[in-house]
Amino acid sequence: MAGSRSGSSTTLTASVELQKSNHRCRARDPERGRWRGGRARGSLCLQRGRAEGEQGKKGEGDAAHVIVKNLRVLGAVGVQDETIAFPIANVDSPALEALRARVPGDRPFALINPGAAWPNKRWPPQCFGEIASFLRDAAGLTPVVLWGPGEEPLAESVIAASSGAAILAPPTRVPDLVALSRAAALVVSGDTGPLHIAVAVGTPTVSLFGPTDPARNGPYREEDATVSRYDTCGCHYDRRCHQPAWCLEQVAVAEVCAAIQRRLRSTMADSSRGADASRDSASSRGFRLEAEDRRP
């Protein structure tokens, strides 16, 4: 992702909160392609990096975010502007027009992106389906499931598991993803292109990370929530899982629901402090947030 550096050096910190869950979620083995059951366990990790103390400041050594690493290249040609900006133009989108014909303009929606090129980055579709139900019931959002080439059956599986909450997104091109993300109240995704487009256009995100490090590859904004198993994954930056237990199988639906609540609550707080309504405010995005006991 392109961008330019922030003027002052800031510390890459983490907020880690433990949540216990006995939620059972059947998961597809990302290497063998089989369904297998397992009890979800572990901790909720809402982070901009790893736990505080496990890494230095943004830009320090190997812990640097990829944006920072790429921006260092500009120094070789004398570019000193350190402002982070993603100047992505507004685009016309037939996909957004088609979606608005199904979801009225005053009805907020969330994008769910279940696909990824790496099999071990794909959280199980039935878990995404439960997240869709939560988004509808707890936040009043219409969940819209994105899909790319060859992923329509995956998206349909999410919809089938959503108890009637989710709808299928229209076919999309990259400009459509830009427009849809800008219009969405929230994007929930693994570590893949649609997530990073949403971050670039300023949409609140909740993301799931397994074999890749969110401190290096995740959303750059401190406010965005990341549920990570990178620290326990045994297949770092490998496209397939080679371990007896797949790390993303250990992510409980309740953990992601908690991350969604926190991210939406921070958006509401930004709105109450007078944040720019065109980017990241609850008033412009239109969602509501029910009490925490609405989690699955």
Backbone bond lengths (Angstrom), bond angles and torsions (degrees), N, CA, C in turn:
res aa  C-N    CA-C-N  psi(-1)  N-CA   C-N-CA  omega(-1)  CA-C   N-CA-C  phi
1 M - - - 1.444 - - 1.521 109.74 -
2 A 1.302 117.48 133.07 1.456 119.83 -178.86 1.509 110.29 -84.23
3 G 1.320 114.86 162.28 1.447 119.31 177.64 1.502 109.33 168.34
4 S 1.321 118.09 -179.91 1.435 121.96 175.77 1.511 110.77 -129.73
5 R 1.293 116.52 157.62 1.446 120.88 -168.53 1.514 113.36 -75.28
6 S 1.311 113.54 154.88 1.456 120.85 175.11 1.525 109.73 -75.62
7 G 1.318 117.49 147.95 1.449 121.53 -173.59 1.511 113.99 -65.20
8 S 1.315 119.76 -37.49 1.442 120.45 -178.56 1.501 110.10 -109.92
9 S 1.321 115.26 153.67 1.443 119.46 -179.94 1.522 108.58 -79.17
10 T 1.335 115.73 127.42 1.457 121.00 -178.34 1.509 109.78 -120.14
11 T 1.309 115.74 152.85 1.459 119.68 -177.68 1.515 109.85 -87.90
12 L 1.332 115.35 133.06 1.457 121.21 177.65 1.514 107.10 -84.30
13 T 1.327 116.08 103.52 1.457 119.98 -175.18 1.502 111.11 -109.94
14 A 1.301 115.58 172.32 1.455 120.62 -179.42 1.508 109.54 -133.48
15 S 1.306 114.53 147.64 1.453 120.33 172.05 1.512 107.02 -116.86
16 V 1.312 116.90 114.50 1.456 121.00 -174.31 1.509 108.64 -116.70
17 E 1.292 116.14 125.38 1.447 120.20 179.34 1.515 108.68 -130.85
18 L 1.336 116.75 128.61 1.455 120.45 -177.21 1.513 109.85 -84.34
19 Q 1.330 114.36 133.46 1.458 121.05 176.36 1.525 106.51 -132.24
20 K 1.319 117.25 128.69 1.463 120.99 176.55 1.522 109.07 -95.80
21 S 1.321 115.61 142.04 1.459 119.36 179.39 1.509 109.37 -148.23
22 N 1.324 116.90 139.30 1.455 121.80 174.51 1.509 111.02 -104.74
23 H 1.325 117.17 15.29 1.459 120.64 -178.30 1.521 110.51 -62.84
24 R 1.324 117.41 130.14 1.450 121.68 178.72 1.522 109.23 -99.39
25 C 1.295 115.63 132.84 1.453 120.63 -177.94 1.516 108.54 -136.78
26 R 1.323 118.08 119.17 1.455 121.18 177.03 1.511 108.78 -73.68
27 A 1.317 115.81 134.83 1.459 119.61 -173.76 1.518 111.21 -127.22
28 R 1.332 115.11 147.97 1.449 120.51 174.80 1.520 108.92 -82.86
29 D 1.327 115.65 128.22 1.454 120.48 174.85 1.528 107.71 -63.46
30 P 1.339 119.67 117.25 1.456 120.74 -173.49 1.514 114.00 -69.99
31 E 1.341 117.29 -14.29 1.463 119.02 178.39 1.520 111.35 -98.36
32 R 1.343 116.23 -41.38 1.466 119.98 -172.83 1.515 113.25 -97.44
33 G 1.338 117.60 -12.93 1.452 120.09 177.00 1.509 114.32 75.34
34 R 1.349 118.70 17.28 1.459 121.64 -179.85 1.518 109.25 -104.03
35 W 1.348 114.89 155.29 1.455 119.53 173.18 1.510 108.45 -88.72
36 R 1.310 116.80 135.90 1.440 120.34 177.14 1.516 109.24 -144.39
37 G 1.312 116.78 147.56 1.448 121.25 -178.17 1.506 111.16 -91.14
38 G 1.308 116.69 154.85 1.454 120.60 177.54 1.511 109.34 -168.44
39 R 1.321 117.42 145.26 1.453 119.74 179.79 1.513 109.16 -83.98
40 A 1.310 114.29 123.29 1.463 118.54 179.93 1.521 109.87 -68.21
41 R 1.312 115.90 138.24 1.449 119.79 178.31 1.522 108.28 -152.14
42 G 1.310 115.96 173.93 1.449 119.31 176.31 1.513 111.29 120.07
43 S 1.305 116.55 -161.24 1.453 121.35 -173.33 1.512 110.65 -121.03
44 L 1.290 114.46 150.58 1.462 120.44 173.40 1.510 107.77 -81.13
45 C 1.310 116.16 124.01 1.457 120.53 -178.44 1.519 108.66 -120.10
46 L 1.317 116.08 96.08 1.455 121.22 175.61 1.511 106.05 -93.22
47 Q 1.314 116.98 106.78 1.447 117.97 -166.45 1.499 113.05 -144.27
48 R 1.321 116.02 154.38 1.440 122.73 164.47 1.516 109.39 -100.57
49 G 1.291 116.16 -1.82 1.447 121.28 177.99 1.494 108.08 -168.43
50 R 1.327 117.34 -156.02 1.447 119.97 173.59 1.518 109.33 -84.34
51 A 1.330 116.17 -178.76 1.454 119.30 -176.66 1.520 111.05 -57.70
52 E 1.327 114.82 145.97 1.451 119.49 -177.60 1.522 109.38 -58.41
53 G 1.312 116.68 135.58 1.454 121.18 -176.79 1.503 112.90 100.35
54 E 1.349 118.69 -14.58 1.448 121.76 -179.88 1.508 112.17 -95.33
55 Q 1.329 116.87 -1.26 1.447 119.41 179.13 1.515 109.07 -155.71
56 G 1.311 116.87 165.77 1.449 121.05 -178.54 1.505 111.41 -93.23
57 K 1.328 115.25 -152.11 1.454 120.45 -179.77 1.515 110.83 -78.00
58 K 1.340 115.51 163.94 1.456 120.07 173.80 1.517 108.83 -55.70
59 G 1.319 114.64 130.25 1.449 118.60 176.75 1.509 113.83 94.75
60 E 1.338 118.36 -3.17 1.446 119.77 -178.28 1.519 111.12 -90.66
61 G 1.321 116.90 115.15 1.453 122.35 171.05 1.508 113.73 57.11
62 D 1.350 114.93 -147.71 1.454 121.25 -175.94 1.518 112.39 -69.12
63 A 1.340 118.00 -16.03 1.463 120.73 -179.56 1.519 112.54 -76.84
64 A 1.331 117.75 -5.77 1.458 120.62 -175.05 1.519 111.39 -64.29
65 H 1.322 114.80 144.99 1.457 121.13 173.74 1.531 109.08 -66.80
66 V 1.335 116.49 151.20 1.465 119.59 -178.03 1.528 112.30 -60.84
67 I 1.335 117.28 -29.81 1.470 119.34 176.68 1.528 109.41 -61.61
68 V 1.329 115.86 -46.08 1.459 120.14 -179.79 1.523 110.49 -63.10
69 K 1.328 116.15 -43.88 1.468 119.42 -179.72 1.526 111.15 -60.96
70 N 1.319 116.53 -43.29 1.460 119.36 -179.76 1.526 111.69 -67.93
71 L 1.330 116.44 -35.61 1.456 119.23 -179.43 1.526 112.04 -68.09
72 R 1.315 116.66 -26.37 1.460 118.82 177.72 1.529 111.77 -60.41
73 V 1.330 115.84 -28.48 1.462 119.92 179.70 1.525 110.41 -60.88
74 L 1.344 116.56 -34.35 1.459 120.20 -177.88 1.524 112.47 -63.67
75 G 1.323 116.10 -26.92 1.447 118.77 178.83 1.518 112.83 -61.19
76 A 1.339 116.10 -27.78 1.465 120.22 -179.78 1.515 112.40 -67.35
77 V 1.341 116.55 -21.50 1.470 119.56 178.94 1.527 111.16 -110.86
78 G 1.337 115.83 16.74 1.448 120.58 172.84 1.506 116.36 81.64
79 V 1.338 118.35 13.85 1.466 121.29 178.93 1.524 109.00 -83.87
80 Q 1.322 116.99 120.22 1.452 121.54 -175.42 1.530 113.31 -113.56
81 D 1.322 118.90 -0.98 1.469 121.46 179.55 1.517 109.32 -63.97
82 E 1.322 116.68 122.74 1.467 120.31 -175.02 1.526 112.62 -110.87
83 T 1.306 117.73 18.91 1.458 121.18 178.89 1.522 110.18 -82.38
84 I 1.333 116.39 129.33 1.462 120.16 176.25 1.527 108.27 -82.41
85 A 1.307 116.90 122.33 1.462 121.07 -179.13 1.518 109.26 -152.03
86 F 1.323 115.61 142.60 1.459 122.18 176.81 1.527 107.26 -123.64
87 P 1.318 117.93 84.21 1.475 121.14 -173.54 1.524 112.10 -78.01
88 I 1.328 115.53 72.43 1.465 121.50 -179.53 1.527 108.68 -93.02
89 A 1.302 116.54 123.43 1.466 121.18 -174.69 1.527 111.41 -69.34
90 N 1.327 115.72 153.49 1.457 120.52 169.24 1.525 109.18 -66.95
91 V 1.317 116.38 140.87 1.466 120.35 -176.38 1.525 109.53 -131.00
92 D 1.320 115.87 149.46 1.454 120.62 170.51 1.520 108.57 -76.43
93 S 1.312 116.56 141.14 1.459 120.37 -175.53 1.522 111.66 -138.81
94 P 1.335 117.56 110.09 1.467 119.47 173.33 1.524 112.07 -60.25
95 A 1.334 116.99 -31.69 1.463 119.49 179.58 1.523 111.23 -65.90
96 L 1.335 117.32 -41.80 1.462 119.61 178.23 1.524 110.45 -66.51
97 E 1.326 117.45 -38.89 1.463 120.28 177.04 1.527 110.50 -62.09
98 A 1.332 116.60 -41.62 1.463 120.05 178.89 1.522 111.45 -65.66
99 L 1.340 116.20 -38.31 1.459 119.45 179.06 1.518 110.54 -67.75
100 R 1.319 117.48 -40.53 1.461 120.33 -179.77 1.530 112.15 -65.72
101 A 1.329 116.60 -23.03 1.462 119.25 174.47 1.527 111.09 -69.77
102 R 1.322 116.88 -22.07 1.467 122.04 179.86 1.521 111.84 -101.85
103 V 1.338 116.99 -32.04 1.465 122.27 179.79 1.524 107.07 -117.27
104 P 1.318 120.03 110.17 1.469 121.60 -177.00 1.524 111.57 -55.13
105 G 1.320 115.63 153.41 1.450 121.22 -176.47 1.512 114.45 -59.92
106 D 1.346 117.75 -26.02 1.457 119.92 -179.82 1.523 112.13 -90.64
107 R 1.329 117.22 4.14 1.466 121.58 179.01 1.529 108.75 -103.98
108 P 1.338 119.40 114.02 1.460 120.19 -177.93 1.529 111.37 -72.28
109 F 1.317 115.63 151.61 1.466 119.32 179.01 1.524 110.12 -134.03
110 A 1.332 114.65 158.00 1.461 122.65 175.08 1.517 108.48 -118.76
111 L 1.313 116.31 143.99 1.459 121.12 175.26 1.526 109.64 -96.53
112 I 1.328 115.49 133.22 1.465 121.91 172.75 1.518 107.51 -115.28
113 N 1.310 116.48 125.17 1.461 121.05 179.86 1.530 109.21 -116.80
114 P 1.335 118.54 99.19 1.473 120.44 -175.76 1.526 114.12 -86.24
115 G 1.318 118.03 -13.34 1.457 120.67 -173.37 1.521 112.88 -87.85
116 A 1.326 114.99 166.01 1.464 123.74 174.22 1.517 107.02 -170.82
117 A 1.311 116.25 153.01 1.464 119.57 179.67 1.521 111.42 -68.39
118 W 1.336 117.05 -36.12 1.463 120.47 179.03 1.528 108.97 -84.57
119 P 1.326 118.77 126.08 1.474 119.50 179.50 1.518 113.57 -58.47
120 N 1.327 117.79 -34.70 1.462 119.91 -176.13 1.527 113.26 -82.78
121 K 1.332 117.64 5.87 1.467 121.55 170.53 1.527 112.05 -97.15
122 R 1.337 117.67 -5.14 1.470 121.06 -173.17 1.520 110.49 -94.38
123 W 1.310 115.91 104.50 1.465 120.56 172.37 1.523 108.03 -62.51
124 P 1.340 119.42 146.17 1.466 121.11 -173.99 1.533 113.27 -58.25
125 P 1.334 117.06 141.71 1.477 119.82 -176.50 1.513 113.58 -62.65
126 Q 1.340 118.44 -31.97 1.467 118.01 179.58 1.517 111.37 -68.27
127 C 1.336 117.29 -28.15 1.464 120.00 175.72 1.529 110.47 -71.16
128 F 1.328 116.84 -42.52 1.461 119.59 174.47 1.529 110.64 -60.78
129 G 1.337 116.68 -35.27 1.457 119.80 177.84 1.519 112.09 -62.02
130 E 1.324 116.78 -40.43 1.464 120.09 177.64 1.528 111.02 -67.76
131 I 1.328 116.53 -34.58 1.465 120.07 175.01 1.531 110.08 -63.01
132 A 1.340 116.59 -39.99 1.463 119.64 177.85 1.528 111.15 -59.49
133 S 1.316 116.71 -43.40 1.470 120.05 177.94 1.523 110.94 -61.19
134 F 1.319 116.04 -41.27 1.465 120.74 179.11 1.528 111.35 -63.69
135 L 1.315 117.09 -42.80 1.466 120.60 179.81 1.523 111.17 -60.48
136 R 1.322 116.22 -39.66 1.464 119.60 178.73 1.531 110.84 -69.77
137 D 1.333 116.78 -48.06 1.458 120.26 -171.26 1.522 113.02 -77.59
138 A 1.329 117.63 -36.66 1.460 120.48 -173.56 1.522 113.47 -96.80
139 A 1.331 117.55 -23.18 1.464 119.43 -176.02 1.522 113.58 -124.27
140 G 1.325 117.45 -3.72 1.459 119.53 178.97 1.507 114.25 68.68
141 L 1.320 116.59 26.09 1.460 121.64 -178.90 1.527 110.92 -100.18
142 T 1.317 116.13 146.95 1.460 120.66 171.17 1.528 108.12 -89.14
143 P 1.333 119.52 115.23 1.462 120.95 179.71 1.532 110.21 -77.46
144 V 1.319 116.29 129.41 1.463 123.43 179.62 1.525 107.29 -118.96
145 V 1.329 116.60 122.08 1.467 120.90 -173.03 1.521 109.66 -95.64
146 L 1.323 115.63 118.79 1.457 121.80 177.31 1.523 110.92 -78.72
147 W 1.313 115.13 156.48 1.467 120.43 175.97 1.522 108.33 -155.28
148 G 1.318 114.24 148.88 1.456 121.33 176.82 1.511 110.04 -114.98
149 P 1.324 117.34 -168.74 1.469 120.63 -179.36 1.529 111.82 -55.73
150 G 1.325 115.64 124.46 1.460 121.45 178.87 1.517 114.96 79.86
151 E 1.336 118.05 1.05 1.461 120.77 -175.12 1.527 114.02 -104.23
152 E 1.320 118.16 2.89 1.460 118.79 -177.70 1.529 112.08 -60.69
153 P 1.350 120.52 -41.14 1.472 118.53 175.85 1.526 112.97 -60.54
154 L 1.335 117.46 -36.13 1.461 120.69 176.64 1.525 110.38 -62.87
155 A 1.318 116.78 -45.12 1.463 120.68 178.22 1.528 111.39 -62.72
156 E 1.309 116.61 -40.22 1.466 120.27 177.96 1.524 111.04 -63.76
157 S 1.330 117.66 -33.88 1.468 120.90 177.27 1.526 110.80 -65.37
158 V 1.327 116.98 -39.32 1.455 120.40 176.35 1.527 110.09 -62.53
159 I 1.314 116.33 -45.85 1.462 120.86 -179.37 1.525 110.66 -61.96
160 A 1.330 116.85 -41.19 1.464 120.56 -179.95 1.524 111.92 -63.52
161 A 1.326 116.81 -28.32 1.467 121.29 -179.22 1.522 113.13 -91.88
162 S 1.325 118.22 5.05 1.464 121.17 -171.78 1.519 114.21 -98.12
163 S 1.312 118.11 7.15 1.468 121.78 -178.84 1.520 112.08 55.87
164 G 1.325 115.58 38.49 1.455 121.21 177.13 1.511 114.78 80.56
165 A 1.337 118.25 8.20 1.465 120.28 -175.81 1.515 113.02 -81.14
166 A 1.340 117.89 -38.39 1.460 121.66 -168.51 1.521 112.06 -96.46
167 I 1.336 114.23 154.97 1.459 121.20 173.38 1.517 108.78 -126.35
168 L 1.326 115.41 160.01 1.461 121.17 -178.43 1.523 110.17 -84.15
169 A 1.319 116.09 133.54 1.463 120.17 175.72 1.517 110.26 -69.70
170 P 1.324 118.08 152.73 1.465 119.79 171.54 1.529 109.79 -64.92
171 P 1.325 118.04 164.10 1.468 119.50 171.92 1.525 110.03 -56.92
172 T 1.319 116.67 141.82 1.464 120.21 -174.46 1.520 112.08 -129.37
173 R 1.340 113.92 147.91 1.460 122.63 165.51 1.532 106.87 -106.87
174 V 1.312 117.32 174.72 1.463 119.28 179.97 1.529 111.78 -57.51
175 P 1.358 119.99 -44.87 1.477 117.95 177.20 1.528 113.10 -59.43
176 D 1.342 117.30 -33.02 1.461 120.25 176.99 1.522 111.11 -65.32
177 L 1.340 116.60 -38.63 1.466 119.67 178.11 1.525 110.80 -63.23
178 V 1.320 116.63 -36.97 1.463 120.65 176.09 1.535 109.78 -61.46
179 A 1.312 117.01 -49.88 1.467 120.88 -177.43 1.526 111.98 -66.62
180 L 1.324 116.89 -43.78 1.460 120.34 179.60 1.528 110.80 -63.00
181 S 1.328 116.13 -42.41 1.464 119.69 -179.79 1.515 111.25 -63.74
182 R 1.325 117.05 -42.65 1.468 120.49 179.12 1.530 111.67 -60.39
183 A 1.323 116.07 -34.77 1.462 120.14 -176.76 1.518 112.96 -84.53
184 A 1.322 118.29 -14.77 1.461 122.13 -173.77 1.524 111.47 -80.35
185 A 1.323 115.96 153.01 1.465 121.85 173.92 1.518 111.53 -80.98
186 L 1.347 117.15 -26.30 1.459 121.90 -174.58 1.520 108.43 -162.36
187 V 1.330 116.59 149.27 1.462 122.07 171.47 1.521 108.22 -124.83
188 V 1.343 116.60 129.42 1.458 123.04 175.91 1.522 107.45 -115.41
189 S 1.330 117.01 124.50 1.457 119.38 -170.48 1.512 110.89 -160.56
190 G 1.325 116.12 161.66 1.447 121.53 165.51 1.516 109.96 -82.34
191 D 1.331 115.45 -171.40 1.463 121.82 -178.18 1.521 109.42 -80.81
192 T 1.320 115.85 91.99 1.464 120.93 -177.99 1.527 108.98 -159.66
193 G 1.316 116.78 174.18 1.455 122.07 -170.78 1.513 116.56 -50.68
194 P 1.345 120.48 -50.71 1.468 119.81 -178.75 1.528 113.53 -56.58
195 L 1.331 117.67 -33.85 1.461 120.04 176.12 1.529 110.63 -59.94
196 H 1.315 116.30 -48.02 1.458 120.23 -173.95 1.531 111.62 -72.00
197 I 1.325 117.05 -29.54 1.465 120.10 172.80 1.525 109.55 -64.73
198 A 1.331 116.98 -43.94 1.465 120.43 179.74 1.520 111.19 -61.13
199 V 1.326 117.19 -42.55 1.462 120.41 178.39 1.525 110.20 -62.60
200 A 1.323 116.53 -42.55 1.465 120.93 -176.70 1.522 112.43 -63.48
201 V 1.338 117.60 -32.20 1.467 119.71 -179.03 1.524 112.30 -93.96
202 G 1.332 117.74 3.22 1.457 121.31 173.19 1.502 116.84 89.55
203 T 1.332 118.63 14.47 1.461 121.31 179.26 1.524 110.40 -82.76
204 P 1.323 119.55 137.22 1.464 121.07 176.54 1.527 110.91 -59.21
205 T 1.332 116.55 140.62 1.458 120.48 -178.27 1.518 111.66 -133.48
206 V 1.337 113.96 151.76 1.462 123.24 166.51 1.521 105.63 -127.29
207 S 1.323 117.22 125.65 1.457 119.83 -172.86 1.524 111.56 -130.82
208 L 1.343 114.51 155.60 1.459 121.98 -179.71 1.523 108.77 -115.38
209 F 1.335 115.70 130.38 1.453 121.53 -179.35 1.525 110.05 -126.65
210 G 1.341 115.82 134.39 1.450 121.81 175.19 1.515 111.09 -121.31
211 P 1.351 117.88 -82.46 1.462 119.98 -175.33 1.518 114.83 -77.10
212 T 1.321 118.43 -9.06 1.466 121.06 179.00 1.525 110.14 -114.26
213 D 1.321 115.56 151.35 1.454 122.41 -173.15 1.525 110.55 -89.24
214 P 1.341 118.57 117.91 1.467 119.47 179.21 1.521 112.84 -64.70
215 A 1.332 117.80 -23.05 1.464 119.56 176.48 1.520 111.23 -67.40
216 R 1.312 116.60 -25.58 1.461 121.99 179.78 1.524 112.13 -99.04
217 N 1.337 116.73 -41.47 1.459 122.00 -170.81 1.519 114.78 -116.12
218 G 1.315 118.04 -4.12 1.453 120.13 -172.82 1.513 114.03 -83.52
219 P 1.337 116.94 -178.69 1.457 121.21 176.11 1.521 111.11 -54.67
220 Y 1.313 116.33 138.76 1.455 121.51 -175.08 1.521 112.30 -81.93
221 R 1.341 117.38 -26.42 1.458 120.16 -178.10 1.519 111.00 -71.09
222 E 1.329 116.01 138.14 1.457 121.15 178.65 1.536 111.74 -62.69
223 E 1.338 117.37 -31.19 1.465 120.10 -173.82 1.527 113.34 -71.80
224 D 1.325 117.17 -26.61 1.456 119.02 -174.76 1.526 111.15 -70.89
225 A 1.334 115.68 144.49 1.462 122.01 -174.43 1.525 110.41 -99.91
226 T 1.307 115.52 134.45 1.457 121.69 178.76 1.516 109.72 -125.41
227 V 1.320 117.26 126.09 1.456 122.38 173.12 1.524 106.49 -100.39
228 S 1.316 116.58 112.71 1.461 120.97 -168.42 1.521 112.24 -121.40
229 R 1.318 115.13 144.57 1.465 122.84 168.87 1.528 110.51 -123.96
230 Y 1.325 116.19 20.87 1.458 119.66 -177.51 1.528 111.84 -60.09
231 D 1.334 117.02 -39.45 1.457 119.90 -176.17 1.521 112.65 -66.34
232 T 1.327 118.42 -23.32 1.459 120.76 179.49 1.530 112.59 -106.94
233 C 1.337 117.23 -3.86 1.463 120.95 -179.75 1.529 109.85 -73.07
234 G 1.313 116.45 137.24 1.466 121.09 178.36 1.512 113.18 -99.81
235 C 1.322 117.68 9.18 1.470 121.16 -175.33 1.523 110.34 -129.55
236 H 1.320 117.08 50.20 1.459 120.83 -176.45 1.532 111.76 -56.64
237 Y 1.327 114.77 124.99 1.461 123.84 176.95 1.530 112.26 56.00
238 D 1.304 115.69 31.99 1.461 122.30 171.50 1.524 107.28 -110.19
239 R 1.325 117.06 137.14 1.460 120.84 -174.87 1.521 113.70 -72.63
240 R 1.316 118.50 -14.60 1.458 121.01 179.82 1.519 110.43 -133.17
241 C 1.333 115.18 147.59 1.452 120.88 178.98 1.521 110.04 -78.68
242 H 1.324 116.11 132.67 1.462 121.46 178.23 1.526 111.56 -120.43
243 Q 1.330 116.57 15.38 1.455 121.22 -177.33 1.532 110.76 -102.50
244 P 1.325 117.78 157.85 1.477 120.04 177.45 1.526 112.63 -59.99
245 A 1.340 116.69 -33.57 1.472 120.92 179.77 1.521 108.88 -120.84
246 W 1.299 116.51 126.15 1.458 122.77 179.59 1.526 108.82 -77.47
247 C 1.323 117.34 128.26 1.472 120.63 -171.79 1.522 112.71 -61.60
248 L 1.331 119.28 -40.54 1.460 120.21 -177.45 1.528 112.25 -71.62
249 E 1.334 116.82 -15.50 1.465 119.22 173.83 1.518 110.67 -65.46
250 Q 1.319 116.27 -22.25 1.460 120.60 -177.52 1.527 112.85 -85.36
251 V 1.316 117.23 -1.37 1.472 120.48 178.62 1.525 109.12 -85.68
252 A 1.312 116.58 116.81 1.462 121.92 -179.60 1.518 111.01 -82.69
253 V 1.315 116.09 149.03 1.461 120.99 175.34 1.522 110.57 -57.03
254 A 1.331 116.97 -39.50 1.467 120.50 -179.25 1.525 111.65 -60.99
255 E 1.320 118.03 -33.31 1.468 120.43 178.35 1.525 111.17 -64.89
256 V 1.314 115.29 -42.95 1.464 119.01 -178.74 1.527 109.85 -70.98
257 C 1.325 117.47 -36.54 1.466 119.83 175.58 1.528 110.75 -60.78
258 A 1.330 116.81 -41.42 1.459 120.20 178.29 1.525 110.71 -63.95
259 A 1.332 117.05 -39.66 1.461 120.90 177.82 1.530 110.91 -63.29
260 I 1.335 116.13 -40.78 1.468 120.51 178.02 1.520 110.46 -62.18
261 Q 1.323 116.57 -45.39 1.469 119.30 179.48 1.521 111.37 -59.64
262 R 1.320 116.58 -43.56 1.455 119.81 -178.81 1.531 111.19 -66.25
263 R 1.330 116.10 -40.89 1.470 118.04 -178.76 1.523 111.00 -67.39
264 L 1.318 117.45 -43.19 1.460 120.04 178.99 1.526 110.81 -67.56
265 R 1.317 116.88 -35.76 1.463 119.54 178.20 1.526 110.48 -65.38
266 S 1.327 117.06 -38.64 1.470 118.96 178.40 1.526 110.56 -67.56
267 T 1.329 116.88 -32.83 1.465 120.15 176.12 1.523 110.30 -65.94
268 M 1.335 116.46 -40.59 1.460 120.01 177.72 1.522 110.95 -65.10
269 A 1.338 116.45 -37.47 1.457 120.02 178.58 1.519 110.66 -65.97
270 D 1.328 116.92 -40.26 1.464 120.33 176.37 1.517 110.55 -59.25
271 S 1.332 115.85 -40.88 1.460 120.11 -179.58 1.520 111.03 -64.03
272 S 1.336 116.64 -42.11 1.459 120.01 -178.08 1.520 111.86 -68.16
273 R 1.352 116.65 -23.56 1.463 120.17 177.52 1.522 112.12 -89.11
274 G 1.353 116.04 3.60 1.455 119.41 177.12 1.503 113.25 85.73
275 A 1.351 117.69 29.09 1.457 119.88 177.73 1.514 110.14 -63.83
276 D 1.317 115.86 161.28 1.469 122.68 -178.61 1.517 109.50 -57.54
277 A 1.318 117.12 111.57 1.464 121.14 -175.81 1.506 112.81 -66.04
278 S 1.299 118.75 -19.40 1.461 120.07 -178.70 1.508 111.97 -78.99
279 R 1.365 117.61 -13.73 1.454 118.57 -175.74 1.510 112.36 -109.61
280 D 1.338 117.64 -59.64 1.454 117.93 -163.47 1.521 111.92 -143.60
281 S 1.314 118.32 46.48 1.445 119.46 -178.49 1.509 111.64 -115.55
282 A 1.343 114.85 146.72 1.453 119.58 178.16 1.517 110.97 -63.48
283 S 1.344 117.05 -33.81 1.459 119.37 -177.14 1.518 111.38 -63.94
284 S 1.347 117.39 -38.16 1.454 119.04 -178.74 1.519 111.22 -81.23
285 R 1.329 117.45 -30.02 1.462 120.19 -176.58 1.522 112.19 -89.20
286 G 1.318 118.62 -19.53 1.447 121.98 163.19 1.505 118.44 81.85
287 F 1.333 119.27 9.07 1.456 118.71 -178.00 1.520 110.89 -84.53
288 R 1.329 115.14 166.45 1.460 122.09 170.21 1.520 106.76 -122.17
289 L 1.311 117.98 165.36 1.459 120.77 -178.41 1.506 108.99 -136.35
290 E 1.337 115.32 118.03 1.454 120.92 -179.30 1.536 109.83 -82.01
291 A 1.328 115.70 176.72 1.467 120.81 -179.73 1.520 110.63 -65.25
292 E 1.334 115.47 159.35 1.467 121.37 -175.12 1.509 113.63 -63.54
293 D 1.356 118.24 -22.41 1.450 118.53 -177.49 1.527 113.02 -74.66
294 R 1.350 117.72 6.10 1.447 120.97 175.48 1.524 112.28 -85.73
295 R 1.345 117.59 0.64 1.461 119.42 178.49 1.522 110.71 -62.83
296 P 1.357 117.93 152.17 1.464 119.16 174.90 1.510 111.11 -61.78
